[in-house]
Amino acid sequence: MKSLYIGLLAILCSWPSSLSAYAQSCGCNFTITKSGAYSPSNFNAQPGQTICVQAGTYTNLSFNSFQGTDSQPIIIKNCGGQVIIQNTTNAVAINFSKSKFIKLSGIGDANVNYGFKVAGTGNNSRGINIADKSSNIEVEKVEIQNVQGAGIVARTELACDSTTWRDYYTMSAIKIHDNYIHDVVGEGISAGEPSYGTPKTINCNGVSVSKFTHLIIGLEIYNNIFERTGSKGIQYANSPDAQVHHNMIKNCGKVPGSTTLNNAVAMNGGAGGNFYNNTILDAEGSAIVMFGFPGNQMIYNNLIVRPKGNAIFSDSRPGSIPDTYLRIAQNTIISPQNEALKLYSSIHNYEIVNNVMLNSGVGKFISPLSSSVRINARKNYLNGVVDASFYENTSAENYRPLSHAPVINKGENLSSWGITTDVTDKPRPNGGDFDIGCFESASAVATYVPSSCDYTVIQSGDYSALNLSAGPGNTVCIQAGTYTGLKFIGLNGTANEPIIYRNLGGQVIFQNTTNNQNGLNFDNCRYFKVTGTGDPNVYYGLKVAKTGSGGMGITVGGKSSDCEIERVEISNTGFAGIMAKTDPNCDSTTWRGNFTMYNVKIHDNYIHDVPGEGLYIGNSFAAGGMTINCNGVTKVVPPHNIYGLQVYNNQLERTGCEGIQFGCSVDALVHDNTMVDTGISPFDAYQANGIQIGGGSGGLCYNNTVVNARGTGIIMVGFLGNQSVFNNVIVNSGYNGIFADSRSCSIPNTYLRIANNSIIGSASDAIKLYSLIHTHEVINNLIANPATGKYIVKLGSPVIVNERNNFKTLDISQAQLNNPSNGNYYPIVGSPLVNTGENLLLWGISFDRDNNARPYGSTHDIGAFELIPPGG
């Protein structure tokens, strides 16, 4: 027994020292450890001292008759973790009575955002009650939920004690901020008695007494979150100078299981001041109601979305001041089920300025009670629909306007009203004038900034001048996410200021299974650039992951021209990766001579695993034209030409047909592309090549790598003439390494220069030349291991071939390359390729496959690579 007593004594003696340690770490003068009522008789807290409530669970806490000062309030805070107050006995969780200059703060533990949590109370009880002539109270960092009455109540009920009457008592400086109040049966916050202009009658010892309830001077409610309150999120009254701002009020006004709907915010009799920078979402009734506002007050910079009643309702009552104003300005109101503004006061002057009001459920935006209601409405933007293309991200309730929105710089400057910021505290104006609505645009000025988004696309579909006013110098951002497809129609930049289309915030993925639907399509567009450079963390910011049968990854058609496509990945399409051409049809403006495509640049893309061509550019029927039927009449019409085609730095793998096919491209530059495993499943046996230079094409084809083409590595069918194919590496072609012939569109007495290529391991002949009208100059090529043993094959003796300085061998080891079995075809020191070629600087061949300068030594090396010895 003695040992048990000693053990208990040791525990009891250790408890105060533990509390003392906590109190010391929290900076406490006094520490509460159990539920109940506290007053100066428990501990005589003085101004500037701190009362700590030890972390744990309590049924209730009451603070009576504590008095701080204005400069030295008494602070009540949690210590050692979260303080939870919970009961089912109808007791107020935290009560203040006859107390003044008190601050209740849940900041006592840095690891807990809300240091006080009211987790539930009994019927009709309150979370926090500021009553019984208390004043100058601040409440912060408290979470309140599952309360069967209101979350926070601040008022002293009118009583027979005359010191509770308006003439003798005023509640001052109530600050309620940074709290989270949700899932309560009553109001989130209720401040002040709703009656104002009419006295309240009470019975005092059998005598009826009518008196006015007290005022609250200096009420501030800000930075709070309210969700799912049964009654209003915020109700305040008798508060002539209230400042209510920066609150989030969401899904407020409905008691679970009840059909009664309440409003989100109620400014009852005597509630004045300013209501600004708040967000009200999905109010179960009206968003804001004003019953008897005094006057000379403002509601501004608020975002109100989808209220089931009105957005704002106001009227006058006894106590309202005639000939004063209510300014409703710079608000954004979206989809109210009733009127946006319902205005019933005939004694006030309404000034309705710079508001956005969209999609009113009853088709009325500003609805006065009668003609006697005085309304001065100006610079508002009213529209029956919500056009998401005008705003940054409406699905995330972000209605900040894009620079093409009709609200940009269209508002009145309201700086004289004290409005100098928007709902997110961004300075106003950001351009020449205020933007209309609660948001100031992030890119309001008209000056083009490359990194900015002038427009943001967030959903699949067609975009034209009807819903996207993009023009020269604009950037159209496509928000990261998955789309079935996008089509841009008739949108034009200029040569110096193209329209930029880019990803935003991550990778944009196009995916669909609909037949003949493309991922990204441009129709009748000119001067534009498609780029996947919108996020530095994603190299290919645009990705076509799948299209249905016949669908392309990207198409540039409908007489589109002057475009650039970069940093796009394309796979698993229904047909080609990128198609750029307008096939001639019965519209004569699509025919050659009436339409020309210019300046097509396709570079730095990754195209793989497509059943058609990787790149299909220009029409394939330059020579004979296309046969079409127009109103029963058959005619042959010529396809358009392309001038200024550039295709470079693209990676193409496992294409069903050619990696790159281009036609009607008069002066094309096709270079520095890599193709591996092209033509693996062609729809035609002759469509299995690496690069196909189609009819009517000319220019230069150089510095490309073609490996494992199932057909010919580089094939020219009807090339124009006066063109060069050089510095290409062509390995293991399934047919010829290089093939060329002429067609009716070819130009007689011109040249084809095949120079400094490395052609290795062709399954048929290395070079096959069939044109009778061109002069072929075959110089400085490495030609190794053709399966037929034939290096250069002519159709017949009339074919003119000038052949010089080629290294031809059936044993590739004779070429002395670095490691050909592993794809390394660089010559080594001592190779017979080094310094044995002809100097071709006059042909413009001044570099090799790796863009190293030629010649490095005395003259050009043979093959695609110039030897750069160690240390060189």
NUTOR-870693 format. One record per residue (C-alpha): residue in three letters; z, x, y. Coordinates in steps of 0.02 Angstrom, whole numbers, padded with zeros to 5 digits, always signed. Each point is the difference from the previous one (the first is absolute). Example, Ala and Ser with C-alpha at 12.3 -4.5 7.8 and 13.67 -1.06 7.14 Angstrom:
ALA+00390+00615-00225
SER-00033+00069+00172
END
This chain:
MET+00000+00000+00000
LYS+00044+00143+00116
SER-00171+00081-00029
LEU-00090-00165+00039
TYR+00095-00017+00165
ILE-00043+00179+00049
GLY-00186-00032-00038
LEU-00005-00158+00105
LEU+00089+00088+00141
ALA-00129+00139-00005
ILE-00143-00126+00012
LEU+00080-00095+00145
CYS+00037+00161+00092
SER-00180+00059-00020
TRP-00080-00162+00069
PRO+00043+00025+00185
SER-00065+00177-00004
SER-00166-00062-00071
LEU-00015-00131+00138
SER+00046+00131+00127
ALA-00143+00110-00061
TYR-00124-00142+00018
ALA+00069-00048+00170
GLN-00013+00177+00059
SER-00182+00016-00059
CYS-00046-00165+00086
GLY+00091+00038+00161
CYS+00122-00145-00023
ASN+00159-00039+00095
PHE+00043-00142-00118
THR-00064-00049-00172
ILE-00010-00174-00078
THR+00002-00012-00189
LYS+00027-00185-00036
SER-00056-00172+00056
GLY+00090-00102+00130
ALA+00036-00021+00184
TYR+00037+00148+00113
SER+00073+00005+00175
PRO+00094+00126+00108
SER+00156-00044-00099
ASN-00082+00088-00150
PHE-00058+00151+00099
ASN-00008+00018+00186
ALA-00179+00062+00021
GLN-00033+00061+00176
PRO-00164+00009+00097
GLY-00117+00133-00071
GLN+00085+00004-00171
THR-00084-00034-00167
ILE+00054-00121-00135
CYS-00077+00042-00168
VAL-00027-00122-00141
GLN+00006+00093-00165
ALA-00153-00027-00112
GLY+00030-00137-00128
THR-00004-00189-00021
TYR+00099-00119+00111
THR+00014-00189+00013
ASN+00016-00004+00190
LEU+00051+00101+00152
SER+00067-00070+00163
PHE+00031+00095+00161
ASN+00111-00086+00126
SER+00046+00050+00178
PHE-00067+00177-00003
GLN-00048+00063+00173
GLY-00108+00149+00039
THR-00082+00037+00167
ASP-00179+00001+00061
SER-00012+00188-00006
GLN+00114+00020-00153
PRO-00027-00141-00125
ILE+00099-00007-00161
ILE-00118+00045-00142
ILE+00013-00082-00171
LYS-00106+00085-00131
ASN-00017+00027-00187
CYS+00063+00158-00081
GLY-00046+00083-00166
GLY-00143-00116-00046
GLN-00043-00184+00020
VAL+00126-00134+00042
ILE-00042-00164-00090
ILE+00078-00165+00056
GLN-00020-00146-00119
ASN+00095-00162-00029
THR-00020-00179-00058
THR+00148-00071+00096
ASN-00090-00053+00159
ALA+00077+00146+00094
VAL-00098+00090+00136
ALA-00046+00171-00065
ILE+00036+00095+00161
ASN+00086-00089+00144
PHE+00037+00053+00179
SER+00130-00099+00099
LYS+00064+00034+00175
SER-00075+00174-00011
LYS-00097+00094+00132
PHE-00102+00160+00009
ILE-00022+00021-00188
LYS-00142+00081-00095
LEU-00027-00042-00184
SER-00113+00134-00072
GLY-00065+00032-00175
ILE-00044+00182+00035
GLY+00152+00075-00084
ASP-00095+00074-00147
ALA-00167+00086+00027
ASN-00054-00047-00177
VAL+00017-00188+00032
ASN-00115-00084+00125
TYR+00110-00155+00018
GLY+00180+00058-00014
PHE+00065-00179+00003
LYS-00072-00130-00116
VAL+00047-00182-00004
ALA-00052-00048-00175
GLY+00049-00184+00001
THR+00120-00130+00070
GLY+00056-00175-00045
ASN-00065-00165+00068
ASN-00038-00010+00187
SER+00077+00169+00030
ARG-00069+00142+00107
GLY-00040+00181-00029
ILE+00066+00064+00167
ASN+00089-00110+00126
ILE+00028+00054+00182
ALA+00113-00137+00066
ASP+00163-00053+00083
LYS-00040+00076+00171
SER-00060+00164-00072
SER-00124+00096+00107
ASN-00093+00165+00020
ILE-00032+00018-00186
GLU-00136+00108-00079
VAL-00058-00020-00181
GLU-00118+00123-00083
LYS-00056+00055-00173
VAL+00065-00150-00098
GLU-00089-00089-00141
ILE+00040-00184-00024
GLN-00060-00109-00144
ASN+00046-00151-00105
VAL+00108-00072+00139
GLN+00020-00188-00010
GLY+00000-00017+00188
ALA-00070+00111+00139
GLY-00017+00187-00012
ILE+00078+00044+00169
VAL+00077-00125+00122
ALA+00051+00047+00178
ARG+00086-00138+00098
THR+00168-00076+00041
GLU+00009-00184-00039
LEU+00048-00114+00143
ALA+00184-00047-00020
CYS+00137-00088+00095
ASP+00055+00172+00057
SER-00079+00009+00173
THR-00025+00188-00018
THR-00144-00039-00120
TRP-00094-00099+00133
ARG-00148+00070+00095
ASP+00094+00009+00165
TYR+00134+00113-00076
TYR-00082+00101-00137
THR-00163+00096-00022
MET-00050+00098-00154
SER-00082+00163+00054
ALA-00104+00142-00071
ILE-00032-00057-00178
LYS-00115+00127-00083
ILE-00065-00036-00176
HIS-00126+00126-00063
ASP-00071+00093-00150
ASN+00068-00124-00127
TYR-00081-00078-00153
ILE+00036-00186-00022
HIS-00082-00094-00142
ASP+00021-00143-00122
VAL+00131-00094+00100
VAL+00015-00189+00009
GLY+00020-00013+00188
GLU-00065+00101+00147
GLY-00021+00186-00010
ILE+00084+00017+00170
SER+00072-00142+00102
ALA+00059+00051+00174
GLY+00070-00125+00123
GLU+00029-00187-00008
PRO-00167-00094+00001
SER+00053-00122+00139
TYR-00024+00063+00179
GLY-00046-00125+00134
THR+00102-00139-00079
PRO+00189+00019-00019
LYS+00079-00014-00171
THR+00132-00132-00029
ILE+00158+00036-00098
ASN+00159-00098-00031
CYS+00161+00077+00066
ASN+00157-00096-00046
GLY-00095-00163+00002
VAL-00092+00036+00161
SER-00187+00034+00004
VAL-00041+00156+00096
SER-00178+00052+00044
LYS-00025+00184+00039
PHE-00139+00128-00003
THR+00003+00133-00134
HIS+00010+00183+00050
LEU-00145+00113+00044
ILE-00049+00163-00083
ILE-00051+00130+00128
GLY-00084+00156-00066
LEU-00054-00060-00172
GLU-00112+00126-00090
ILE-00078-00030-00172
TYR-00119+00136-00056
ASN-00068+00101-00146
ASN+00064-00124-00129
ILE-00089-00061-00157
PHE+00015-00183-00047
GLU-00070-00069-00162
ARG+00015-00168-00087
THR+00131-00082+00111
GLY+00028-00184-00033
SER+00011-00041+00184
LYS-00065+00102+00145
GLY-00014+00186-00012
ILE+00070+00010+00178
GLN+00080-00139+00102
TYR+00073+00034+00171
ALA+00056-00107+00145
ASN+00100+00009+00162
SER-00067+00178+00016
PRO-00092+00006+00167
ASP-00048+00185-00008
ALA-00023+00028-00187
GLN-00110+00143-00059
VAL-00069-00034-00175
HIS-00125+00129-00058
HIS-00071+00107-00142
ASN+00061-00117-00137
MET-00093-00041-00162
ILE+00020-00185-00046
LYS-00083-00047-00163
ASN-00002-00159-00106
CYS+00141-00078+00099
GLY+00042-00184+00014
LYS+00015-00073-00173
VAL+00153-00029-00109
PRO-00044+00029-00183
GLY-00016-00167-00089
SER-00012-00097+00163
THR-00150-00081+00082
THR+00072+00024+00175
LEU-00095+00130+00101
ASN+00075+00093+00148
ASN-00074+00110+00133
ALA+00006+00189-00002
VAL+00072+00023+00174
ALA+00089-00128+00109
MET+00037+00033+00184
ASN+00114-00146+00035
GLY+00070-00062+00165
GLY+00038+00136+00124
ALA-00090+00137-00098
GLY-00095+00109+00122
GLY-00049+00183+00018
ASN-00141+00079-00098
PHE-00063-00019-00178
TYR-00120+00142-00041
ASN-00069+00121-00130
ASN+00053-00109-00146
THR-00098-00040-00158
ILE+00014-00175-00075
LEU-00087-00027-00166
ASP-00018-00161-00099
ALA+00128-00105+00094
GLU+00038-00157-00100
GLY-00005-00103+00162
SER-00052+00057+00172
ALA+00016+00184+00040
ILE+00089-00021+00168
VAL+00076-00157+00075
MET+00076-00009+00174
PHE+00107-00153+00032
GLY+00055+00003+00182
PHE-00040+00177+00055
PRO+00063+00036+00176
GLY-00158+00085+00070
ASN-00062+00166+00069
GLN-00014+00077-00172
MET-00132+00079-00111
ILE-00062-00005-00179
TYR-00115+00147-00025
ASN-00068+00129-00123
ASN+00045-00104-00153
LEU-00100-00014-00161
ILE+00009-00176-00074
VAL-00091-00030-00163
ARG-00021-00161-00101
PRO+00142-00110+00064
LYS+00002-00170-00084
GLY+00028-00083+00169
ASN-00043+00059+00174
ALA+00004+00181+00051
ILE+00097-00039+00160
PHE+00074-00166+00057
SER+00092-00022+00164
ASP+00075-00141+00102
SER+00128-00026+00139
ARG+00172-00079-00013
PRO+00144-00028+00121
GLY+00046+00172+00064
SER-00179+00064+00008
ILE-00046+00066+00172
PRO-00151-00083+00082
ASP-00144+00100+00072
THR+00037+00155-00102
TYR-00119+00082-00120
LEU-00022+00029-00185
ARG-00119+00144-00030
ILE-00081+00002-00172
ALA-00099+00161-00002
GLN-00077+00130-00116
ASN+00045-00093-00160
THR-00109-00004-00156
ILE+00007-00168-00089
ILE-00088-00019-00167
SER-00029-00161-00098
PRO+00136-00120+00057
GLN-00009-00162-00099
ASN+00022-00100+00161
GLU-00037+00047+00180
ALA+00023+00180+00054
LEU+00092-00049+00161
LYS+00077-00172+00026
LEU+00066-00013+00178
TYR+00104-00151+00051
SER+00089+00052+00160
SER-00064-00077+00160
ILE+00123+00093+00114
HIS-00051+00178-00042
ASN-00153+00105+00037
TYR-00080+00066-00159
GLU-00097+00163+00014
ILE-00100+00028-00160
VAL-00083+00170+00014
ASN-00080+00129-00118
ASN+00040-00090-00164
VAL-00101+00002-00160
MET+00004-00170-00086
LEU-00101-00023-00160
ASN-00030-00136-00128
SER+00111-00140+00064
GLY+00026-00123-00142
VAL-00031-00154+00110
GLY-00133+00083+00106
LYS+00110+00007+00156
PHE+00062+00161+00076
ILE+00087-00055+00161
SER+00065-00177-00011
PRO+00093-00074+00152
LEU+00100-00161-00010
SER-00098-00072+00146
SER-00102+00046+00151
SER+00161+00024+00099
VAL+00040+00158-00098
ARG-00047+00146+00113
ILE-00096+00133-00097
ASN-00085+00155+00069
ALA-00094+00071-00150
ARG-00111+00153+00018
LYS-00069+00147-00098
ASN+00043-00075-00169
TYR-00109+00022-00155
LEU-00012-00161-00101
ASN-00100-00013-00160
GLY-00004-00123-00142
VAL-00016+00138-00130
VAL+00086+00164-00039
ASP-00135+00134-00010
ALA+00081+00140-00099
SER-00136+00121+00053
PHE+00076+00004+00174
TYR+00169+00064-00058
GLU+00069+00152-00090
ASN+00072-00086-00155
THR+00037-00185+00005
SER+00056-00001-00183
ALA+00146+00109+00056
GLU+00030-00110+00154
ASN-00073+00138+00108
TYR-00096-00087+00139
ARG-00024+00153+00108
PRO-00177-00025+00067
LEU-00142+00119-00039
SER-00103+00062+00144
HIS-00138-00127-00027
ALA+00121-00147+00007
PRO-00031-00121+00144
VAL+00178+00024+00062
ILE-00017+00184+00047
ASN+00027+00034+00187
LYS-00022-00187+00034
GLY+00178-00040+00052
GLU+00089-00006+00167
ASN+00110+00145+00050
LEU+00179-00067-00014
SER+00094+00157+00048
SER+00073-00096+00147
TRP+00083-00115-00127
GLY+00083+00151-00082
ILE-00119+00000-00148
THR-00048+00182-00025
THR-00003+00014-00191
ASP-00060-00100-00150
VAL+00093-00070-00150
THR+00011+00174-00077
ASP+00054+00080+00165
LYS-00170+00079+00025
PRO-00034+00021+00187
ARG-00110-00126+00089
PRO-00139+00011+00050
ASN-00091+00119-00116
GLY-00164-00027+00092
GLY-00052-00068+00167
ASP+00094-00165-00021
PHE+00128-00080-00114
ASP-00062-00055-00171
ILE+00031-00183-00040
GLY+00134-00034-00131
CYS+00161+00085-00054
PHE-00087+00160-00056
GLU-00083+00127+00112
SER-00149+00077-00088
ALA+00021+00175-00071
SER-00179+00039+00054
ALA-00029-00112+00147
VAL-00100+00119+00107
ALA-00187-00001-00028
THR-00015+00189-00016
TYR-00052+00049-00176
VAL+00133+00102-00092
PRO-00064+00064-00169
SER+00167-00017-00088
SER+00030-00179+00057
CYS-00048-00163-00082
ASP-00089-00120+00116
TYR-00012-00128-00140
THR+00089-00016-00167
VAL-00076-00088-00150
ILE+00128-00065-00124
GLN-00098-00116-00114
SER-00163-00007-00096
GLY-00150-00089+00072
ASP-00144+00009+00123
TYR+00023+00069+00175
SER-00124-00025+00141
ALA+00003-00031+00187
LEU+00073-00172-00040
ASN+00165+00075-00057
LEU-00006+00185+00044
SER-00057+00056+00171
ALA-00013+00185-00045
GLY-00120+00097+00109
PRO-00041+00177+00055
GLY+00146+00120-00019
ASN+00113-00123-00091
THR+00097+00041-00158
VAL+00014-00134-00133
CYS+00145+00040-00115
ILE+00012-00072-00174
GLN+00181-00022-00049
ALA+00046+00087-00163
GLY-00005-00118-00148
THR-00120-00080-00123
TYR-00152-00100+00055
THR-00136-00089-00097
GLY-00128+00052+00130
LEU-00039+00018+00185
LYS-00164-00035+00088
PHE-00036+00049+00180
ILE-00147-00088+00081
GLY-00091+00037+00162
LEU+00131+00118+00074
ASN-00073+00144+00100
GLY+00066+00154+00085
THR-00105+00127+00093
ALA-00060+00174-00044
ASN+00140+00078+00103
GLU+00133-00130-00041
PRO-00018-00065-00178
ILE+00114-00131-00073
ILE+00124+00086-00117
TYR+00057-00088-00159
ARG+00150+00085-00083
ASN+00149-00031-00111
LEU+00173-00025+00073
GLY+00169+00036-00078
GLY-00058+00059-00170
GLN-00148-00030-00115
VAL-00114-00151+00013
ILE-00061-00058-00171
PHE-00148-00114-00030
GLN-00002-00089-00166
ASN-00090-00154-00065
THR-00086-00068-00154
THR-00120-00119+00087
ASN-00183+00028-00041
ASN-00102+00083+00138
GLN+00149+00017+00116
ASN+00015+00169+00083
GLY+00159+00089+00049
LEU-00047+00042+00179
ASN-00158-00067+00080
PHE-00088+00027+00167
ASP-00136-00120+00053
ASN-00100+00022+00160
CYS+00125+00127+00068
ARG-00041+00156+00099
TYR+00094+00154+00060
PHE+00153-00007-00110
LYS+00106+00120-00102
VAL+00097-00039-00159
THR+00139+00123-00031
GLY+00143+00015-00123
THR+00097+00118+00114
GLY+00125-00129+00061
ASP+00150+00070-00096
PRO+00027+00189-00016
ASN+00088-00028-00167
VAL-00153-00080-00082
TYR-00161+00102-00008
TYR-00111-00148-00045
GLY+00074-00134+00111
LEU-00130-00127-00056
LYS-00025-00033-00185
VAL-00117-00119-00089
ALA+00087-00019-00168
LYS-00111-00135-00077
THR-00138-00123+00038
GLY-00079-00134-00107
SER-00171+00006-00082
GLY-00134+00053+00125
GLY+00128+00042+00133
MET-00007+00163+00098
GLY+00142+00102+00066
ILE-00069+00006+00177
THR-00163-00071+00067
VAL-00083+00037+00166
GLY-00138-00130+00018
GLY-00068-00144+00101
LYS-00087+00121+00120
SER+00158+00103+00025
SER-00023+00175+00068
ASP+00088+00152+00076
CYS+00151+00010-00113
GLU+00119+00125-00076
ILE+00103-00019-00160
GLU+00135+00125-00047
ARG+00155+00020-00108
VAL-00031-00149-00115
GLU+00031-00006-00187
ILE-00108-00119-00102
SER+00007-00040-00186
ASN-00031-00139-00125
THR-00127-00093+00105
GLY-00124-00127-00066
PHE-00143+00115+00048
ALA-00017+00139+00130
GLY+00138+00088+00093
ILE-00077-00003+00174
MET-00164-00086+00042
ALA-00079+00026+00170
LYS-00166-00087+00032
THR-00080-00163+00054
ASP-00131-00056-00124
PRO-00152-00081+00082
ASN-00004-00189-00013
CYS-00092-00144+00080
ASP+00077+00043+00167
SER-00129+00119+00073
THR+00133+00090+00102
THR+00057+00082-00163
TRP-00170+00084-00029
ARG-00045+00179+00036
GLY-00059+00014+00178
ASN+00112-00141+00057
PHE+00166+00071-00059
THR+00060+00179-00026
MET+00170+00054-00062
TYR+00070+00150+00093
ASN+00138+00127-00019
VAL+00085-00043-00163
LYS+00138+00125-00042
ILE+00089-00013-00168
HIS+00121+00141-00037
ASP+00165+00050-00081
ASN+00007-00148-00118
TYR+00050-00007-00183
ILE-00108-00115-00107
HIS+00024-00011-00187
ASP-00018-00114-00150
VAL-00130-00117+00074
PRO-00142-00075-00106
GLY-00137+00026+00129
GLU-00035+00137+00125
GLY+00144+00085+00087
LEU-00097-00004+00164
TYR-00155-00109+00017
ILE-00078+00028+00170
GLY-00166-00068+00058
ASN-00132-00097-00093
SER-00083+00069-00157
PHE-00174-00070+00036
ALA-00061+00101+00148
ALA-00173+00025-00074
GLY-00052-00171-00061
GLY+00118-00111+00098
MET+00092-00151-00068
THR-00081-00160-00060
ILE+00086-00154+00071
ASN-00038-00187-00002
CYS+00015-00094+00164
ASN-00027-00187-00005
GLY-00111+00017-00152
VAL-00101+00144+00071
THR+00012+00169-00086
LYS-00008+00153+00111
VAL+00038+00185-00011
VAL+00106+00067+00142
PRO+00058+00178+00037
PRO+00185+00044+00003
HIS+00079+00079+00153
ASN+00022+00186+00028
ILE+00164+00092+00027
TYR+00011+00139+00128
GLY+00152+00112+00012
LEU+00073-00023-00174
GLN+00140+00122-00044
VAL+00087-00001-00169
TYR+00127+00139-00028
ASN+00165+00052-00077
ASN+00004-00147-00120
GLN+00071+00010-00177
LEU-00090-00108-00129
GLU+00052-00016-00181
ARG-00054-00106-00148
THR-00130-00107+00086
GLY-00108-00114-00107
CYS-00158+00049+00094
GLU-00034+00137+00128
GLY+00144+00078+00093
ILE-00103-00006+00161
GLN-00164-00093+00023
PHE-00084-00012+00169
GLY-00171-00059+00054
CYS-00100-00029+00159
SER+00113+00131+00080
VAL-00119+00105+00102
ASP+00112+00144+00054
ALA+00151-00011-00116
LEU+00132+00136-00012
VAL+00084-00012-00172
HIS+00119+00144-00031
ASP+00166+00062-00069
ASN+00018-00145-00121
THR+00068+00017-00177
MET-00063-00109-00143
VAL+00070+00005-00176
ASP-00058-00110-00145
THR-00128-00106+00091
GLY-00119-00121-00085
ILE+00118-00035-00145
SER-00055-00182-00024
PRO-00161-00033+00097
PHE-00083-00170+00002
ASP-00164+00099-00014
ALA-00029+00165-00089
TYR-00071+00079+00157
GLN+00151-00046+00107
ALA+00117+00130-00075
ASN-00020+00144+00123
GLY+00120+00097+00108
ILE-00090-00016+00168
GLN-00155-00105+00022
ILE-00103+00034+00156
GLY-00103-00158+00003
GLY-00167-00046+00076
GLY-00023+00032+00185
SER+00144+00123+00010
GLY+00003+00173+00076
GLY+00123+00122+00078
LEU+00117+00122-00087
CYS+00095-00009-00164
TYR+00118+00147-00016
ASN+00169+00065-00058
ASN+00023-00138-00127
THR+00074+00018-00174
VAL-00070-00107-00140
VAL+00083+00016-00170
ASN-00043-00098-00158
ALA-00127-00119+00075
ARG-00067-00099-00146
GLY-00176+00005+00075
THR-00071+00125+00125
GLY+00117+00096+00114
ILE-00101-00026+00159
ILE-00153-00111-00009
MET-00127-00031+00140
VAL-00116-00148-00025
GLY-00119-00018+00145
PHE+00082+00123+00119
LEU-00085+00014+00169
GLY-00021+00188+00013
ASN+00056+00145+00110
GLN+00172-00001-00077
SER+00118+00120-00086
VAL+00113-00006-00152
PHE+00114+00153+00000
ASN+00170+00069-00046
ASN+00028-00134-00132
VAL+00090+00028-00165
ILE-00077-00105-00139
VAL+00083+00016-00169
ASN-00033-00081-00169
SER-00123-00133+00057
GLY-00050-00120-00138
TYR-00183+00019+00046
ASN-00075+00114+00133
GLY+00097+00101+00126
ILE-00117-00045+00144
PHE-00150-00118-00003
ALA-00122-00042+00142
ASP-00155-00105+00016
SER-00101-00084+00138
ARG-00038-00183+00036
SER-00110-00092+00124
CYS+00129+00023+00138
SER+00006+00190-00022
ILE-00080+00110+00134
PRO-00139+00116-00063
ASN-00004+00186+00040
THR+00187+00014+00028
TYR+00126+00106-00094
LEU+00146-00019-00117
ARG+00114+00152+00000
ILE+00112+00022-00152
ALA+00106+00152+00038
ASN+00162+00086-00048
ASN+00051-00131-00127
SER+00096+00036-00161
ILE-00079-00107-00138
ILE+00091+00024-00164
GLY-00014-00081-00170
SER-00127-00139+00027
ALA-00035-00103-00157
SER-00186+00003+00043
ASP-00094+00108+00126
ALA+00091+00083+00144
ILE-00123-00047+00138
LYS-00143-00124-00024
LEU-00127-00022+00142
TYR-00131-00139-00004
SER-00063-00015+00178
LEU-00182+00044+00031
ILE+00010-00015+00190
HIS+00146+00114+00043
THR+00027+00187+00001
HIS+00153+00045-00106
GLU+00093+00158+00044
VAL+00124+00048-00135
ILE+00100+00151+00055
ASN+00167+00087-00038
ASN+00055-00122-00135
LEU+00110+00041-00149
ILE-00078-00092-00148
ALA+00095+00019-00163
ASN-00006-00076-00174
PRO-00121-00148+00014
ALA-00004-00080-00172
THR-00190+00001-00006
GLY-00009+00180+00055
LYS-00107-00055+00148
TYR+00057+00053+00172
ILE-00133-00073+00116
VAL-00120-00132-00067
LYS-00151-00066+00096
LEU-00097-00161-00033
GLY-00157+00103+00000
SER-00088+00144+00084
PRO-00032-00096+00163
VAL+00188+00000+00032
ILE+00029+00140+00126
VAL+00157+00104-00035
ASN+00046+00161+00091
GLU+00133+00078-00109
ARG+00098+00156+00052
ASN+00162+00089-00037
ASN+00068-00123-00128
PHE+00114+00064-00137
LYS-00048-00088-00162
THR+00092+00025-00163
LEU+00038-00086-00165
ASP+00159+00102-00013
ILE+00114-00039+00145
SER+00104+00154-00034
GLN-00146+00101+00069
ALA+00037-00071+00172
GLN+00174+00079-00002
LEU+00097-00146+00070
ASN+00188-00008+00020
ASN+00044-00129-00133
PRO-00143-00123-00033
SER+00083-00077-00153
ASN+00136-00065+00117
GLY-00117-00053+00139
ASN+00011+00160+00103
TYR-00177+00047+00047
TYR+00038+00133+00130
PRO-00090+00166-00028
ILE+00107+00153-00030
VAL-00025+00176+00065
GLY-00150+00075-00089
SER-00083-00169-00034
PRO-00191+00003+00007
LEU+00014-00147+00121
VAL+00080+00104+00137
ASN-00112+00056+00144
THR-00158-00037-00100
GLY-00055-00160+00085
GLU-00114-00029+00147
ASN+00075-00014+00174
LEU-00019-00184+00046
LEU+00082-00004+00169
LEU-00163-00062+00073
TRP+00021-00154-00110
GLY+00173-00029+00072
ILE+00089+00056-00159
SER+00137+00102+00081
PHE+00145-00051-00113
ASP+00037-00028-00184
ARG+00075-00142-00103
ASP+00173+00041+00067
ASN-00066+00015+00178
ASN+00024+00189-00002
ALA-00125+00091+00109
ARG-00163+00062-00077
PRO-00048+00135-00026
TYR+00161+00094-00032
GLY-00090+00159-00052
SER-00176+00062+00034
THR-00084-00165-00043
HIS+00033-00170-00077
ASP+00076-00009-00174
ILE-00089-00109-00128
GLY+00081-00165-00043
ALA+00118-00116+00093
PHE+00136+00128+00032
GLU+00002+00158+00103
LEU+00108+00139-00072
ILE+00150+00034+00110
PRO+00082+00152-00083
PRO+00189+00023-00003
GLY+00061+00040+00175
GLY-00161-00064+00074
END
